[in-house]
Amino acid sequence: MPESSFSVWHGIQRKDINWHPTIDESKCVGCGLCVVTCSEKRNVFGFDPENKKAVVLYPDNCMVGCDNCRIACLWDAISFPEIGQLKQLADLLVEQGTIENELKRKLEADSSLIVS
């Protein structure tokens, strides 16, 4: 897949962030909930019709910190890395002022997001 709009997360190359789903094939029943849940734009999952199983096709498209597919999987077939690494990255982004600057730009661009 060509480089996507998801290739950078707050200035960090997405490929350098260990965050994506893993499917336990022994638990996957092939229902496709994960494919449907994550299909709006990111399309992390594909489907293998021969084995009737979901597959992680584009792991770096996964939104950093999101685990909606894990929650949607009623068979507990989806797991993610420990969230501690992400918390460390987020702490660094806060310390550097990256998030504060992004928030400021976003609120300046769309003042309807400001609660008064």
C-alpha positions as CSV (number, residue, x, y, z in Angstrom):
1,M,0.0,0.0,0.0
2,P,1.4,3.5,-0.8
3,E,2.1,5.9,2.0
4,S,-1.1,7.0,3.5
5,S,-2.3,10.1,5.3
6,F,-1.9,8.0,8.5
7,S,1.9,7.7,8.1
8,V,2.7,10.3,10.8
9,W,1.2,10.6,14.3
10,H,1.9,14.0,15.9
11,G,5.2,14.3,14.1
12,I,6.3,10.7,14.7
13,Q,6.6,8.3,11.9
14,R,3.8,5.8,12.3
15,K,6.0,2.9,11.3
16,D,8.1,3.6,14.5
17,I,5.1,3.2,16.8
18,N,4.3,-0.3,18.0
19,W,0.5,-0.1,17.9
20,H,-1.7,-2.4,15.8
21,P,-4.0,-5.3,16.3
22,T,-3.0,-9.0,16.4
23,I,-5.6,-11.7,15.6
24,D,-5.6,-15.0,17.4
25,E,-6.7,-17.3,14.6
26,S,-7.7,-20.0,17.1
27,K,-10.3,-17.6,18.5
28,C,-11.4,-15.8,15.3
29,V,-14.8,-17.1,14.1
30,G,-14.7,-15.1,10.9
31,C,-17.7,-12.9,11.6
32,G,-16.0,-9.8,10.1
33,L,-17.0,-7.4,12.8
34,C,-13.5,-6.1,13.0
35,V,-13.4,-5.5,9.2
36,V,-16.6,-3.6,9.3
37,T,-15.8,-1.7,12.5
38,C,-12.5,-0.4,11.0
39,S,-13.5,0.1,7.4
40,E,-14.7,3.7,7.3
41,K,-11.3,5.1,6.3
42,R,-8.4,3.2,7.9
43,N,-9.0,-0.4,6.5
44,V,-6.6,-2.1,8.9
45,F,-8.2,-5.4,8.3
46,G,-8.8,-7.6,5.2
47,F,-10.6,-10.9,5.0
48,D,-9.4,-14.3,3.8
49,P,-12.5,-16.0,2.3
50,E,-10.7,-19.3,1.9
51,N,-9.9,-19.6,5.6
52,K,-12.9,-17.5,6.7
53,K,-10.8,-15.3,8.9
54,A,-10.0,-11.7,9.3
55,V,-6.4,-10.7,8.7
56,V,-4.4,-7.6,9.7
57,L,-3.6,-6.2,6.3
58,Y,-2.3,-2.6,6.9
59,P,-1.2,-2.4,10.6
60,D,0.2,1.1,10.3
61,N,-3.2,2.4,9.3
62,C,-4.4,1.7,12.8
63,M,-5.2,4.8,14.8
64,V,-2.6,5.1,17.6
65,G,-4.4,4.3,20.9
66,C,-7.6,3.0,19.2
67,D,-8.8,-0.5,20.1
68,N,-12.4,-0.4,18.9
69,C,-11.9,-3.6,17.0
70,R,-10.8,-5.4,20.1
71,I,-13.9,-4.2,21.9
72,A,-16.1,-5.1,19.0
73,C,-14.7,-8.7,18.9
74,L,-17.1,-10.7,21.0
75,W,-14.7,-13.7,20.9
76,D,-11.6,-11.9,22.3
77,A,-9.6,-12.8,19.2
78,I,-7.9,-9.3,18.9
79,S,-5.2,-8.0,21.1
80,F,-2.9,-5.0,21.2
81,P,0.6,-4.1,22.6
82,E,0.7,-2.8,26.2
83,I,-0.5,0.9,26.3
84,G,2.5,2.0,28.5
85,Q,4.6,2.8,25.4
86,L,1.9,5.1,24.1
87,K,1.6,6.9,27.4
88,Q,5.4,7.6,27.3
89,L,5.1,8.9,23.8
90,A,2.1,11.1,24.8
91,D,4.0,12.4,27.8
92,L,6.8,13.4,25.5
93,L,4.5,15.2,23.1
94,V,2.9,17.1,26.0
95,E,6.3,18.0,27.4
96,Q,7.5,19.2,24.0
97,G,4.4,21.4,23.6
98,T,3.4,19.5,20.4
99,I,-0.1,18.7,21.6
100,E,-0.7,22.2,23.0
101,N,0.4,23.8,19.6
102,E,-1.8,21.4,17.7
103,L,-4.8,22.1,19.9
104,K,-4.3,25.8,19.6
105,R,-4.2,25.6,15.8
106,K,-7.3,23.4,15.7
107,L,-9.3,25.7,18.0
108,E,-8.2,28.8,15.9
109,A,-9.4,27.0,12.8
110,D,-12.7,26.0,14.2
111,S,-14.0,28.1,17.1
112,S,-17.2,26.1,17.3
113,L,-15.1,23.6,19.3
114,I,-14.7,26.0,22.1
115,V,-17.3,25.6,24.9
116,S,-18.3,28.9,26.4
